[in-house]
Amino acid sequence: MNYTFLLSLACTIIGGLLFVVQGGFFNGIGYSFKRFFARVSKNGAYAYELDGNLEFIQAPTYSFTYPLLIAGTLGCLITTILSVVLY
């Protein structure tokens, strides 16, 4: 039962991480790095002067985020309830 809980906990953590990434939490950081490197390098500064616009980075989408998150959460809850009832 311990290994089942650890496996479902890992699924919950991975699903939560994918949920955060999919929500666009790190888009601003990626845009800042892109803007910084465009201004620091000579080629990037030249391209920025010509274009003047950097596109905003879009967050990736994953089709298995919600099933992984739901399965991991249910697994954690079920094994926690079973361990309290049986032990």
C-alpha positions as a LaTeX table, in Angstrom:
\begin{tabular}{lrrr}
\hline
Residue & $x$ (\AA) & $y$ (\AA) & $z$ (\AA) \\
\hline
Met1 & 0.00 & 0.00 & 0.00 \\
Asn2 & 2.95 & 2.34 & 0.59 \\
Tyr3 & 4.14 & 2.01 & $-2.98$ \\
Thr4 & 0.66 & 2.70 & $-4.30$ \\
Phe5 & 0.51 & 5.90 & $-2.29$ \\
Leu6 & 3.96 & 6.99 & $-3.50$ \\
Leu7 & 3.06 & 6.27 & $-7.12$ \\
Ser8 & $-0.19$ & 8.22 & $-6.86$ \\
Leu9 & 1.63 & 11.05 & $-5.07$ \\
Ala10 & 4.13 & 11.22 & $-7.94$ \\
Cys11 & 1.23 & 11.33 & $-10.42$ \\
Thr12 & $-0.38$ & 14.14 & $-8.43$ \\
Ile13 & 2.85 & 16.17 & $-8.34$ \\
Ile14 & 3.51 & 15.72 & $-12.06$ \\
Gly15 & $-0.12$ & 16.56 & $-12.90$ \\
Gly16 & 0.06 & 19.67 & $-10.71$ \\
Leu17 & 3.30 & 20.78 & $-12.35$ \\
Leu18 & 1.78 & 20.32 & $-15.80$ \\
Phe19 & $-1.29$ & 22.28 & $-14.66$ \\
Val20 & 0.88 & 25.19 & $-13.54$ \\
Val21 & 2.92 & 25.19 & $-16.75$ \\
Gln22 & $-0.22$ & 24.91 & $-18.87$ \\
Gly23 & $-1.74$ & 27.85 & $-17.02$ \\
Gly24 & 1.08 & 30.11 & $-18.22$ \\
Phe25 & 2.83 & 30.73 & $-14.93$ \\
Phe26 & 6.28 & 30.85 & $-16.54$ \\
Asn27 & 5.35 & 32.84 & $-19.69$ \\
Gly28 & 6.51 & 36.15 & $-18.20$ \\
Ile29 & 9.88 & 34.71 & $-17.22$ \\
Gly30 & 10.41 & 33.30 & $-20.72$ \\
Tyr31 & 9.43 & 36.62 & $-22.30$ \\
Ser32 & 11.85 & 38.49 & $-20.01$ \\
Phe33 & 14.74 & 36.19 & $-20.95$ \\
Lys34 & 13.91 & 36.54 & $-24.63$ \\
Arg35 & 13.83 & 40.33 & $-24.35$ \\
Phe36 & 17.07 & 40.40 & $-22.35$ \\
Phe37 & 18.99 & 38.28 & $-24.85$ \\
Ala38 & 17.57 & 40.31 & $-27.73$ \\
Arg39 & 19.01 & 43.47 & $-26.21$ \\
Val40 & 22.37 & 42.03 & $-25.12$ \\
Ser41 & 23.58 & 40.37 & $-28.32$ \\
Lys42 & 24.45 & 42.46 & $-31.38$ \\
Asn43 & 22.29 & 40.42 & $-33.76$ \\
Gly44 & 19.41 & 40.48 & $-31.31$ \\
Ala45 & 19.70 & 44.23 & $-30.80$ \\
Tyr46 & 19.72 & 44.77 & $-34.57$ \\
Ala47 & 16.66 & 42.55 & $-35.03$ \\
Tyr48 & 14.90 & 44.32 & $-32.16$ \\
Glu49 & 15.58 & 47.71 & $-33.76$ \\
Leu50 & 14.14 & 46.53 & $-37.07$ \\
Asp51 & 11.11 & 44.71 & $-35.70$ \\
Gly52 & 10.70 & 46.29 & $-32.29$ \\
Asn53 & 8.24 & 43.64 & $-31.23$ \\
Leu54 & 8.85 & 40.34 & $-29.51$ \\
Glu55 & 6.03 & 37.84 & $-29.60$ \\
Phe56 & 4.76 & 36.63 & $-26.27$ \\
Ile57 & 5.51 & 32.99 & $-25.55$ \\
Gln58 & 2.42 & 30.77 & $-25.50$ \\
Ala59 & 2.03 & 28.09 & $-22.85$ \\
Pro60 & 2.04 & 24.49 & $-24.06$ \\
Thr61 & $-1.09$ & 22.39 & $-23.67$ \\
Tyr62 & $-1.15$ & 18.77 & $-22.62$ \\
Ser63 & $-4.10$ & 16.42 & $-23.04$ \\
Phe64 & $-3.18$ & 14.19 & $-20.10$ \\
Thr65 & $-2.91$ & 16.87 & $-17.39$ \\
Tyr66 & $-6.37$ & 16.52 & $-15.88$ \\
Pro67 & $-6.59$ & 12.70 & $-16.02$ \\
Leu68 & $-3.16$ & 12.43 & $-14.37$ \\
Leu69 & $-4.10$ & 14.95 & $-11.70$ \\
Ile70 & $-7.47$ & 13.31 & $-10.96$ \\
Ala71 & $-6.06$ & 9.77 & $-10.90$ \\
Gly72 & $-3.20$ & 10.78 & $-8.61$ \\
Thr73 & $-5.48$ & 12.68 & $-6.22$ \\
Leu74 & $-7.98$ & 9.82 & $-6.03$ \\
Gly75 & $-5.18$ & 7.33 & $-5.46$ \\
Cys76 & $-3.77$ & 9.42 & $-2.61$ \\
Leu77 & $-7.17$ & 9.81 & $-1.00$ \\
Ile78 & $-8.11$ & 6.14 & $-1.30$ \\
Thr79 & $-4.81$ & 4.85 & 0.06 \\
Thr80 & $-4.92$ & 7.38 & 2.92 \\
Ile81 & $-8.44$ & 6.34 & 3.87 \\
Leu82 & $-7.56$ & 2.64 & 3.61 \\
Ser83 & $-4.46$ & 3.06 & 5.78 \\
Val84 & $-6.46$ & 4.84 & 8.48 \\
Val85 & $-9.25$ & 2.24 & 8.42 \\
Leu86 & $-7.08$ & $-0.88$ & 8.19 \\
Tyr87 & $-4.22$ & 0.11 & 10.49 \\
\hline
\end{tabular}
